[in-house]
């Protein structure tokens, strides 16, 4: 039993098929947030593994966009910006961790 009419189901699926960048950004954000949770607990290796997966998801999306016949340069640019932001946040958090270690140690 579905809650949506079949036409609504197909339009939602069609929307996400046409806007794959939303799926890539959502999946990447979920993995990145999982890494942030590990970082808060002090597990740097786990944090960078989870966040590395988030970055790899966006890199794979970028490769897919470049190799696909219907290239969406806006989506590509958006994913590249998201990769940059994720790497910047990882560096920022690592610097904060180092500063806290220097202050306590």
Order of alpha helices (4+ residues) and beta strands (2+ residues): alpha-alpha-alpha-alpha
